[in-house]
Amino acid sequence: MIKTFSKVKNRNRISNAYIVMSLLNEDRKLKHLFDGSDWNVYELKILNLGVGAPGTDLLQHCADIFRQATEHRLKIDNERNSSMLFQYGPTSGTYEARFQIAKYFSQMYKSEVKCEDLIVTSGATQGLHVILSTLVDLNGFIFVDEVTYMLALDSIKQFHTLTIIPIKLNNDGVDLDDLEEQLKENLFKTTKKEFWGMYYTIPTYHNPTGILFSSDTCKGLVKLARKYGILITCDDVYNILYYNDTKVPKRLFDYDNKSDKDYRGHIISNGSFSKILGPGVRLGWLELPKRMKKVLDSCGIINSGGCLNNYTSGIVASLFELGLAQTYIQRMYAAYKERMLATCAILEKELPESCKLVIPEGGYFIWITLDGNCCASEFLKFCMEEEQIFFIVGSRFAVASDKASNCLRLSIAFHSKEKLEDAARRFCLCLKKFLKK
Ligand SMILES: Cc1ncc(COP(=O)(O)O)c(C=O)c1O
């Protein structure tokens, strides 16, 4: 009797659980990443300066060029009678796709990107995940800037046996002394993976601070990586969006000079088309030293699927072959540059004096530090009530939640220049009002 009773009870419990699960799993028919959340960037009543993604006025040109590129690629595939586009790809990606990426970025960086150093990915997010799962001892250490790209932090935290250590960040990049102290303190010999530790960063137009690591910092980083045997992974997703200088800054990967006597290869450049073609394209690449490429090329996660994004990389190869990508990226770049310069011009003039603003030389983001005692979350609440302007508070980017609570990040990527100018003026007025309260 008792048994039967508990069975019924259990059955009820299980069916209740199913109801809860099906409610949780209910398809909300969302259309984009920000849909259904407080920070829906398509919500017209809110001026959302939080989102690091291009807006409709830029992305609308994609349909036409992708149609042309798709026709081009499918025709080639048919003529060769091979249907290779629909086959599992070679693990690193096809030669054609890697060749086009290498050619374009060699021109942009004015420094050679070698086809054989590349592995095609579905974007920088996947690139980072693959690196963490294959190259770093899972009982090891990940060093990150004290404020860093918040979703990379979330990805790293997913590997819960890793220890995350925040490192001080200066205006010209990571604090090398602080990093060295932490490396010295935590160094251990790994027998399981290629690296005992990794430093993750965004040296070019950093997210969220917008800073560019100086040449001295980059040289220092390479020295530390070699001395302590760590991997450095750079998200290089904003590198070609330079606004002040006459050329794209040298990427950290290029500082790790192959002709040095002590060269072994310690840097990975994690690239993406998300910011320059469109995030929905989900295409990126890793540029990495030979010893690491060997490991990744033979790892299960890449081998099992063939290339990580064979179909799309084929279409994007055609986009470059036809010269369509180059023109489109130039248009994106010009729009971002105009937006950043216009927004910063207003902020520079109209921000209260007690606030600190470092004008970024490129990328998407503007980092504002409020007066020491000022709480950015409180200001966000006020700003939403008064002006319906949204931004991301600094603590979201920090390992320790009490850090950067007086900072905030604005993004120039989504809205038009006119909207951003209006937003910047209202933001400054609102901040003045908030500070007087
Ligand atoms: C530093 C950084 N890395 C990676 C990403 C995401 O890149 P992807 O879309 O290629 O995964 C972003 C997007 O905001 C970013 O800012």
The ligand as an SDF file (V2000), in Angstrom:
LIG
                    3D

 16 16  0  0  0  0  0  0  0  0999 V2000
   35.5010   41.5090  -26.9830 C   0  0  0  0  0  0  0  0  0  0  0  0
   34.4480   40.7220  -27.6560 C   0  0  0  0  0  0  0  0  0  0  0  0
   34.6820   39.4460  -27.9780 N   0  0  0  0  0  0  0  0  0  0  0  0
   33.7480   38.7010  -28.5860 C   0  0  0  0  0  0  0  0  0  0  0  0
   32.5140   39.2150  -28.9150 C   0  0  0  0  0  0  0  0  0  0  0  0
   31.5230   38.3170  -29.5840 C   0  0  0  0  0  0  0  0  0  0  0  0
   32.0300   37.9490  -30.8130 O   0  0  0  0  0  0  0  0  0  0  0  0
   31.3090   36.9050  -31.7690 P   0  0  0  0  0  0  0  0  0  0  0  0
   30.0080   37.4990  -32.1740 O   0  0  0  0  0  0  0  0  0  0  0  0
   32.2520   36.7500  -32.8980 O   0  0  0  0  0  0  0  0  0  0  0  0
   31.1260   35.6440  -31.0160 O   0  0  0  0  0  0  0  0  0  0  0  0
   32.2190   40.5420  -28.5830 C   0  0  0  0  0  0  0  0  0  0  0  0
   30.8910   41.0970  -28.8570 C   0  0  0  0  0  0  0  0  0  0  0  0
   30.4440   42.0490  -28.2350 O   0  0  0  0  0  0  0  0  0  0  0  0
   33.2070   41.3080  -27.9460 C   0  0  0  0  0  0  0  0  0  0  0  0
   33.0010   42.5880  -27.6180 O   0  0  0  0  0  0  0  0  0  0  0  0
  1  2  1  0
  2  3  1  0
  2 15  2  0
  3  4  2  0
  4  5  1  0
  5  6  1  0
  5 12  2  0
  6  7  1  0
  7  8  1  0
  8  9  2  0
  8 10  1  0
  8 11  1  0
 12 13  1  0
 12 15  1  0
 13 14  2  0
 15 16  1  0
M  END
$$$$
